[in-house]
């Protein structure tokens, strides 16, 4: 194997995490994308420090950090937040909220294709078909995991992607038991 292809192969070995935001990281009943956009714009009607401290649940952030430290994944955002924030705004949000590792490891195509009428199964399948399909002929050179919630991810239930999905509960987020499930899925795929 030449050195020129080695970085690409190393990149392919990293798992991909399709990450939803609402009810996975953002479980706060008052803070949402409106407050994030206002904080990013420097709008003085919102307390930016409070937004950055409270928008994402601390335990969900720490559980995602633990998963990141163990598997060093690449992230693709599969969330309604992508209808409101562009990639740079999401990167800044991740940096401001203490999960800069997500911003630092976003895929070069960081969002699943999404519109007002799409649903998660179609969005993730479209992304996989476009960006992962070339590696599928290499016996799943890249593993992947979906972290979603039972509401926005309901199309994943009973689908061919269900076994690769961690379903978070509404208003609860990415809890420690969900982290355990995520680890099992990724360890199973990488063996």
TORKOL-4160 file (C-alpha; in steps of 0.2 Angstrom, whole numbers, padded with zeros to 4 digits, m for minus):
191
<pt num="1" X="0000" Y="0000" Z="0000"/>
<pt num="2" X="0007" Y="0017" Z="m0005"/>
<pt num="3" X="0009" Y="0031" Z="0008"/>
<pt num="4" X="m0003" Y="0041" Z="m0003"/>
<pt num="5" X="m0018" Y="0030" Z="0000"/>
<pt num="6" X="m0014" Y="0027" Z="0019"/>
<pt num="7" X="m0022" Y="0043" Z="0025"/>
<pt num="8" X="m0038" Y="0039" Z="0016"/>
<pt num="9" X="m0038" Y="0021" Z="0023"/>
<pt num="10" X="m0036" Y="0028" Z="0040"/>
<pt num="11" X="m0050" Y="0040" Z="0037"/>
<pt num="12" X="m0061" Y="0026" Z="0031"/>
<pt num="13" X="m0058" Y="0016" Z="0048"/>
<pt num="14" X="m0066" Y="0030" Z="0058"/>
<pt num="15" X="m0084" Y="0026" Z="0062"/>
<pt num="16" X="m0097" Y="0039" Z="0057"/>
<pt num="17" X="m0110" Y="0045" Z="0069"/>
<pt num="18" X="m0126" Y="0053" Z="0062"/>
<pt num="19" X="m0131" Y="0065" Z="0076"/>
<pt num="20" X="m0147" Y="0072" Z="0080"/>
<pt num="21" X="m0148" Y="0087" Z="0091"/>
<pt num="22" X="m0166" Y="0090" Z="0098"/>
<pt num="23" X="m0169" Y="0077" Z="0112"/>
<pt num="24" X="m0152" Y="0070" Z="0110"/>
<pt num="25" X="m0141" Y="0085" Z="0116"/>
<pt num="26" X="m0154" Y="0099" Z="0117"/>
<pt num="27" X="m0167" Y="0094" Z="0130"/>
<pt num="28" X="m0170" Y="0111" Z="0137"/>
<pt num="29" X="m0188" Y="0116" Z="0137"/>
<pt num="30" X="m0184" Y="0135" Z="0133"/>
<pt num="31" X="m0168" Y="0136" Z="0124"/>
<pt num="32" X="m0169" Y="0131" Z="0105"/>
<pt num="33" X="m0162" Y="0137" Z="0088"/>
<pt num="34" X="m0169" Y="0154" Z="0090"/>
<pt num="35" X="m0159" Y="0158" Z="0105"/>
<pt num="36" X="m0143" Y="0150" Z="0097"/>
<pt num="37" X="m0146" Y="0161" Z="0082"/>
<pt num="38" X="m0148" Y="0176" Z="0093"/>
<pt num="39" X="m0132" Y="0172" Z="0103"/>
<pt num="40" X="m0122" Y="0169" Z="0087"/>
<pt num="41" X="m0128" Y="0186" Z="0081"/>
<pt num="42" X="m0123" Y="0195" Z="0097"/>
<pt num="43" X="m0141" Y="0200" Z="0100"/>
<pt num="44" X="m0141" Y="0207" Z="0118"/>
<pt num="45" X="m0159" Y="0202" Z="0121"/>
<pt num="46" X="m0152" Y="0185" Z="0125"/>
<pt num="47" X="m0139" Y="0180" Z="0138"/>
<pt num="48" X="m0126" Y="0171" Z="0127"/>
<pt num="49" X="m0117" Y="0164" Z="0141"/>
<pt num="50" X="m0133" Y="0156" Z="0148"/>
<pt num="51" X="m0137" Y="0149" Z="0131"/>
<pt num="52" X="m0120" Y="0141" Z="0129"/>
<pt num="53" X="m0121" Y="0134" Z="0146"/>
<pt num="54" X="m0138" Y="0127" Z="0145"/>
<pt num="55" X="m0143" Y="0123" Z="0127"/>
<pt num="56" X="m0135" Y="0106" Z="0128"/>
<pt num="57" X="m0138" Y="0094" Z="0143"/>
<pt num="58" X="m0121" Y="0092" Z="0153"/>
<pt num="59" X="m0123" Y="0073" Z="0154"/>
<pt num="60" X="m0127" Y="0071" Z="0136"/>
<pt num="61" X="m0111" Y="0082" Z="0132"/>
<pt num="62" X="m0101" Y="0071" Z="0143"/>
<pt num="63" X="m0108" Y="0055" Z="0136"/>
<pt num="64" X="m0104" Y="0060" Z="0119"/>
<pt num="65" X="m0087" Y="0065" Z="0124"/>
<pt num="66" X="m0084" Y="0048" Z="0131"/>
<pt num="67" X="m0090" Y="0040" Z="0115"/>
<pt num="68" X="m0079" Y="0052" Z="0105"/>
<pt num="69" X="m0063" Y="0048" Z="0115"/>
<pt num="70" X="m0066" Y="0029" Z="0113"/>
<pt num="71" X="m0070" Y="0029" Z="0094"/>
<pt num="72" X="m0063" Y="0045" Z="0087"/>
<pt num="73" X="m0078" Y="0046" Z="0075"/>
<pt num="74" X="m0083" Y="0058" Z="0061"/>
<pt num="75" X="m0099" Y="0067" Z="0063"/>
<pt num="76" X="m0113" Y="0070" Z="0051"/>
<pt num="77" X="m0128" Y="0081" Z="0058"/>
<pt num="78" X="m0145" Y="0074" Z="0055"/>
<pt num="79" X="m0156" Y="0086" Z="0063"/>
<pt num="80" X="m0169" Y="0100" Z="0060"/>
<pt num="81" X="m0156" Y="0112" Z="0066"/>
<pt num="82" X="m0148" Y="0111" Z="0049"/>
<pt num="83" X="m0164" Y="0120" Z="0042"/>
<pt num="84" X="m0159" Y="0135" Z="0053"/>
<pt num="85" X="m0140" Y="0135" Z="0055"/>
<pt num="86" X="m0127" Y="0133" Z="0042"/>
<pt num="87" X="m0111" Y="0122" Z="0045"/>
<pt num="88" X="m0101" Y="0137" Z="0051"/>
<pt num="89" X="m0115" Y="0142" Z="0064"/>
<pt num="90" X="m0116" Y="0124" Z="0070"/>
<pt num="91" X="m0097" Y="0123" Z="0072"/>
<pt num="92" X="m0097" Y="0138" Z="0082"/>
<pt num="93" X="m0112" Y="0132" Z="0093"/>
<pt num="94" X="m0102" Y="0116" Z="0096"/>
<pt num="95" X="m0086" Y="0126" Z="0101"/>
<pt num="96" X="m0096" Y="0137" Z="0112"/>
<pt num="97" X="m0105" Y="0123" Z="0121"/>
<pt num="98" X="m0089" Y="0113" Z="0125"/>
<pt num="99" X="m0091" Y="0100" Z="0112"/>
<pt num="100" X="m0078" Y="0107" Z="0100"/>
<pt num="101" X="m0073" Y="0089" Z="0096"/>
<pt num="102" X="m0089" Y="0087" Z="0085"/>
<pt num="103" X="m0085" Y="0103" Z="0076"/>
<pt num="104" X="m0067" Y="0097" Z="0073"/>
<pt num="105" X="m0073" Y="0081" Z="0066"/>
<pt num="106" X="m0087" Y="0085" Z="0055"/>
<pt num="107" X="m0087" Y="0076" Z="0038"/>
<pt num="108" X="m0083" Y="0086" Z="0023"/>
<pt num="109" X="m0102" Y="0084" Z="0019"/>
<pt num="110" X="m0108" Y="0088" Z="0037"/>
<pt num="111" X="m0127" Y="0087" Z="0035"/>
<pt num="112" X="m0139" Y="0074" Z="0028"/>
<pt num="113" X="m0149" Y="0080" Z="0014"/>
<pt num="114" X="m0165" Y="0088" Z="0022"/>
<pt num="115" X="m0180" Y="0098" Z="0018"/>
<pt num="116" X="m0196" Y="0102" Z="0027"/>
<pt num="117" X="m0205" Y="0086" Z="0021"/>
<pt num="118" X="m0190" Y="0074" Z="0023"/>
<pt num="119" X="m0188" Y="0061" Z="0036"/>
<pt num="120" X="m0173" Y="0053" Z="0045"/>
<pt num="121" X="m0173" Y="0036" Z="0036"/>
<pt num="122" X="m0173" Y="0044" Z="0019"/>
<pt num="123" X="m0160" Y="0057" Z="0024"/>
<pt num="124" X="m0148" Y="0045" Z="0031"/>
<pt num="125" X="m0150" Y="0033" Z="0017"/>
<pt num="126" X="m0147" Y="0046" Z="0004"/>
<pt num="127" X="m0131" Y="0052" Z="0013"/>
<pt num="128" X="m0125" Y="0034" Z="0014"/>
<pt num="129" X="m0129" Y="0030" Z="m0004"/>
<pt num="130" X="m0119" Y="0045" Z="m0010"/>
<pt num="131" X="m0104" Y="0046" Z="0002"/>
<pt num="132" X="m0102" Y="0028" Z="0009"/>
<pt num="133" X="m0107" Y="0017" Z="m0005"/>
<pt num="134" X="m0090" Y="0017" Z="m0013"/>
<pt num="135" X="m0083" Y="0009" Z="0003"/>
<pt num="136" X="m0097" Y="m0004" Z="0005"/>
<pt num="137" X="m0088" Y="m0014" Z="m0008"/>
<pt num="138" X="m0074" Y="m0015" Z="0004"/>
<pt num="139" X="m0084" Y="m0025" Z="0016"/>
<pt num="140" X="m0090" Y="m0011" Z="0027"/>
<pt num="141" X="m0073" Y="m0002" Z="0028"/>
<pt num="142" X="m0083" Y="0011" Z="0038"/>
<pt num="143" X="m0095" Y="0008" Z="0052"/>
<pt num="144" X="m0108" Y="0020" Z="0057"/>
<pt num="145" X="m0120" Y="0024" Z="0071"/>
<pt num="146" X="m0136" Y="0034" Z="0072"/>
<pt num="147" X="m0140" Y="0044" Z="0088"/>
<pt num="148" X="m0158" Y="0050" Z="0087"/>
<pt num="149" X="m0173" Y="0052" Z="0097"/>
<pt num="150" X="m0189" Y="0041" Z="0096"/>
<pt num="151" X="m0199" Y="0056" Z="0089"/>
<pt num="152" X="m0189" Y="0063" Z="0074"/>
<pt num="153" X="m0181" Y="0046" Z="0072"/>
<pt num="154" X="m0197" Y="0036" Z="0071"/>
<pt num="155" X="m0195" Y="0031" Z="0053"/>
<pt num="156" X="m0179" Y="0022" Z="0058"/>
<pt num="157" X="m0190" Y="0010" Z="0069"/>
<pt num="158" X="m0192" Y="m0006" Z="0060"/>
<pt num="159" X="m0181" Y="m0001" Z="0046"/>
<pt num="160" X="m0164" Y="m0009" Z="0040"/>
<pt num="161" X="m0155" Y="0005" Z="0051"/>
<pt num="162" X="m0164" Y="0001" Z="0067"/>
<pt num="163" X="m0150" Y="m0010" Z="0073"/>
<pt num="164" X="m0137" Y="0004" Z="0071"/>
<pt num="165" X="m0148" Y="0017" Z="0080"/>
<pt num="166" X="m0148" Y="0023" Z="0098"/>
<pt num="167" X="m0165" Y="0030" Z="0102"/>
<pt num="168" X="m0165" Y="0043" Z="0115"/>
<pt num="169" X="m0180" Y="0048" Z="0125"/>
<pt num="170" X="m0188" Y="0065" Z="0123"/>
<pt num="171" X="m0183" Y="0078" Z="0136"/>
<pt num="172" X="m0170" Y="0065" Z="0142"/>
<pt num="173" X="m0156" Y="0065" Z="0129"/>
<pt num="174" X="m0141" Y="0054" Z="0127"/>
<pt num="175" X="m0140" Y="0046" Z="0144"/>
<pt num="176" X="m0127" Y="0034" Z="0151"/>
<pt num="177" X="m0138" Y="0019" Z="0146"/>
<pt num="178" X="m0139" Y="0026" Z="0128"/>
<pt num="179" X="m0120" Y="0028" Z="0128"/>
<pt num="180" X="m0118" Y="0009" Z="0133"/>
<pt num="181" X="m0129" Y="0004" Z="0119"/>
<pt num="182" X="m0119" Y="0015" Z="0107"/>
<pt num="183" X="m0103" Y="0007" Z="0112"/>
<pt num="184" X="m0110" Y="m0010" Z="0110"/>
<pt num="185" X="m0116" Y="m0006" Z="0092"/>
<pt num="186" X="m0099" Y="0002" Z="0087"/>
<pt num="187" X="m0089" Y="m0012" Z="0095"/>
<pt num="188" X="m0100" Y="m0025" Z="0086"/>
<pt num="189" X="m0097" Y="m0017" Z="0069"/>
<pt num="190" X="m0079" Y="m0015" Z="0071"/>
<pt num="191" X="m0075" Y="m0033" Z="0076"/>
